């Protein structure tokens, strides 16, 4: 699933292509699930002819701003992606090796295609139909954002006072978007590995030094992942990220230590018993 670094990357893509530009065309594909019950024509009417004043993101939710309401909001779901057509793009693990475009050059699984007056185009694609698009209010009044905790990267909240009294596993709490927004499965596994904390540890059992280690690991992982545009090929070789996807392919090791996979907080979790206590 696209997490904070991936969503920040697509926000920057949208900003690069659309900020200050008038939208001259919007192709919106009919999809009652992705559009949350709205019709494609109603969404299109709210976009064409309007000038983009900026973009924003909180957690895994992104949006396109206009001078007045309404604004366009989106969530990438499990495998949604936004890219500029004709420009290089990274591939998510969920994309596999399948081509991103059909033989005629049209993006596969297209849900939204926006054309700026400059002629540049950005497309939202999603083969699993778990992405969401909706028309909403200014970000200060948008209900979807009001449900989110502080952004893990933009606001860098102090984790300890938010979490230390909770009895649930630390991984589950890290991924609770109402507490801190933007952390998903791979980031939670990564920062817990870097901080040497077992994912199933109850929050109220963590020691002060462990909270400090966790805070530092989260900042380091997010800073690096955002800086390289969520390109996993540029993640450090020692990261758990490169080893956590091998479920069903036999034993995995990191620095000679075995990795196990189990369910924590309802999510598949990769961790290293030798190093994480």
C-alpha positions in Angstrom: 0.0 0.0 0.0 1.3 3.5 -0.8 2.3 5.1 2.5 3.4 8.6 3.5 6.5 8.8 1.3 4.7 7.5 -1.7 1.7 9.8 -1.2 4.1 12.8 -0.7 5.7 11.8 -4.0 2.5 11.8 -5.9 1.5 15.1 -4.3 4.7 16.6 -5.6 4.0 15.2 -9.0 0.5 16.9 -9.0 2.0 20.1 -7.7 4.7 20.1 -10.4 2.2 19.6 -13.2 -0.9 21.4 -12.1 0.0 24.3 -9.6 -0.9 27.6 -11.3 -2.4 25.8 -14.2 -6.0 25.8 -15.5 -7.4 22.3 -16.0 -8.5 22.2 -19.6 -9.7 18.6 -19.6 -10.6 15.9 -17.1 -11.3 12.4 -18.1 -13.1 10.7 -15.2 -14.0 7.0 -15.5 -17.3 5.9 -14.2 -16.7 3.8 -11.0 -19.2 4.0 -8.2 -16.6 2.5 -5.8 -13.7 4.8 -6.5 -15.9 7.9 -6.8 -17.8 7.0 -3.6 -21.1 7.0 -5.3 -20.6 10.2 -7.3 -21.0 10.2 -11.1 -18.0 10.8 -13.4 -19.8 13.8 -15.0 -20.4 15.5 -11.6 -16.7 15.2 -10.7 -15.6 16.4 -14.1 -17.8 19.5 -13.9 -16.0 20.5 -10.7 -12.6 20.3 -12.3 -12.6 21.5 -15.9 -11.9 25.2 -16.4 -10.7 25.8 -12.8 -7.2 26.9 -11.9 -5.2 24.9 -9.4 -3.8 27.1 -6.6 -1.8 24.3 -4.8 -1.8 20.8 -3.5 -1.8 19.3 0.0 -1.4 16.1 1.9 -2.1 14.7 5.4 -1.2 11.2 6.2 -2.2 9.1 3.1 -4.8 11.6 1.9 -3.9 14.0 -0.9 -5.8 16.9 -2.4 -5.8 19.5 -5.1 -6.7 23.1 -4.1 -8.5 25.7 -6.0 -9.1 29.4 -5.2 -12.5 28.6 -3.8 -14.4 25.4 -2.9 -14.9 22.6 -3.7 -11.5 20.9 -3.7 -10.6 17.4 -5.1 -9.4 14.8 -2.5 -8.0 11.3 -3.0 -6.6 8.2 -1.3 -4.5 5.7 -3.2 -5.8 2.6 -1.4 -3.7 -0.5 -1.8 -2.2 -0.1 -5.3 -3.4 3.3 -6.7 -0.8 5.5 -8.3 -0.5 9.0 -9.8 2.1 9.8 -12.5 2.8 12.3 -15.2 2.3 10.8 -18.6 5.5 10.7 -20.6 7.7 11.2 -17.6 9.8 8.6 -15.6 8.0 7.1 -12.6 8.8 4.6 -9.9 6.9 1.3 -9.6 5.2 0.1 -6.5 5.8 -3.5 -5.3 2.1 -4.0 -6.0 2.6 -3.1 -9.7 4.9 -6.1 -10.3 6.4 -6.2 -13.7 3.2 -5.7 -15.7 3.2 -2.8 -18.2 1.8 0.5 -16.9 0.3 1.3 -20.3 -1.8 -0.5 -22.9 -0.3 -1.2 -26.3 -1.9 2.1 -27.5 -0.1 4.1 -24.8 -3.2 4.6 -22.6 -2.6 4.0 -18.9 -3.9 0.7 -17.7 -6.7 0.8 -15.0 -7.2 4.5 -15.6 -9.5 6.3 -13.2 -8.7 10.0 -13.7 -6.7 11.9 -16.3 -6.2 15.6 -15.9 -4.8 17.8 -18.6 -3.2 21.2 -17.7 -3.2 24.2 -20.1 0.5 23.5 -20.6 -0.4 20.2 -22.2 1.1 18.2 -19.4 -1.1 15.3 -18.1 -1.3 13.4 -14.8 -3.2 10.1 -14.4 -4.6 8.2 -11.5 -4.6 4.4 -12.0 -5.8 1.6 -9.8 -6.3 -2.0 -10.8 -7.9 -3.0 -7.5 -10.5 -0.2 -7.3 -9.5 0.5 -3.7 -8.4 4.1 -4.4 -10.9 6.9 -3.6 -11.7 10.2 -5.2 -14.2 12.8 -3.8 -15.1 16.4 -4.0 -14.8 18.1 -0.6 -14.5 21.3 1.4 -11.4 23.4 2.3 -8.9 21.3 4.2 -9.6 23.1 7.4 -13.2 21.8 7.2 -12.9 18.5 5.4 -14.4 15.7 7.5 -12.0 13.1 6.2 -9.0 15.1 7.5 -10.6 15.8 10.9 -10.5 12.1 11.6 -6.7 11.9 11.2 -4.0 12.3 13.8 -1.0 14.6 13.2 1.0 13.9 10.1 4.0 11.7 11.0 6.4 13.7 8.7 5.1 17.2 8.4 4.2 17.6 12.1 6.6 15.1 13.6 4.5 14.5 16.8 6.1 13.3 20.0 5.1 9.6 20.0 5.5 8.9 23.7 2.7 11.0 25.1 0.3 9.8 22.4 1.0 6.1 22.9 2.7 5.2 26.2 -0.4 4.5 28.2 -1.9 2.2 25.6 -1.9 -1.6 26.1 -2.2 -2.6 22.4 0.9 -3.7 20.4 3.1 -0.9 19.4 2.8 -1.8 15.7 -1.0 -1.6 15.8 -0.8 1.9 17.5 1.8 3.2 15.0 -0.6 2.3 12.2 -3.7 3.8 13.8 -4.3 6.8 11.6 -6.4 8.6 14.2 -3.3 8.7 16.5 -0.6 9.5 13.9 -1.3 9.6 10.2 0.8 8.3 7.3 2.4 5.2 8.8 1.5 2.0 7.1 2.7 -1.6 7.2 6.2 -1.3 5.7 7.1 1.9 7.6 5.9 0.4 10.9 8.0 -2.7 10.3 11.0 -0.6 9.3 11.0 1.8 12.2 10.5 -1.0 14.7 13.4 -2.9 13.2 15.6 0.2 13.3 14.6 0.9 16.9 15.1 -2.8 17.8 11.6 -3.1 19.2 9.4 -6.2 18.9 6.2 -5.3 17.0 3.9 -7.1 19.5 5.3 -5.2 22.5 2.5 -3.4 24.4 3.0 0.3 24.2 2.9 0.7 28.0 5.9 -1.6 28.4 8.3 0.5 26.3 11.1 2.1 28.2 12.1 5.8 27.8 15.2 4.9 25.8 13.0 2.8 23.4 10.7 5.7 22.8 13.7 7.9 21.9 15.0 5.2 19.5 11.6 4.9 17.9 11.2 8.6 17.5 14.6 8.8 15.8 14.0 5.9 13.6 10.7 7.2 12.3 12.2 10.6 11.5 15.2 9.0 9.7 13.1 6.5 7.7 10.6 9.1 6.6 13.2 11.8 5.8 15.1 9.4 3.6 12.1 7.8 1.8 10.6 11.2 1.0 14.0 12.6 -0.1 14.5 9.9 -2.7 10.9 10.1 -3.9 9.9 6.8 -2.4 12.2 5.0 -4.8 13.0 1.8 -2.9 16.0 1.2 -5.1 17.6 4.1 -3.2 16.7 2.8 0.3 19.7 1.8 2.3 20.8 -1.9 1.8 20.4 -2.6 5.6 16.7 -1.7 5.7 14.1 -4.4 6.5 12.2 -3.1 3.5 14.3 -5.2 1.1 13.6 -8.4 3.0 10.0 -8.1 4.2 8.3 -9.1 0.9 9.5 -12.6 0.6 6.5 -14.4 2.3 6.1 -17.9 0.9 9.6 -17.9 -0.7 11.5 -19.6 2.1 13.6 -18.3 4.9 14.8 -14.7 4.8 17.8 -13.2 6.6 19.1 -9.8 7.4 22.7 -9.4 8.5 22.7 -13.1 9.2 19.7 -13.0 11.4 16.5 -14.8 10.5 13.3 -12.9 9.7 9.9 -14.3 10.7 6.5 -13.3 9.6 3.4 -13.3 11.8 0.2 -11.3 12.2 0.3 -8.4 14.6 -2.6 -6.0 14.8 -4.3 -7.8 12.0 -1.4 -7.2 9.6 1.4 -9.4 8.2 4.5 -8.4 10.1 8.2 -9.0 9.3 10.6 -8.8 12.2 13.9 -10.2 13.5 13.7 -12.0 16.9 17.4 -11.9 17.4 17.5 -8.1 17.3 14.0 -6.9 18.3 13.1 -7.4 21.9 
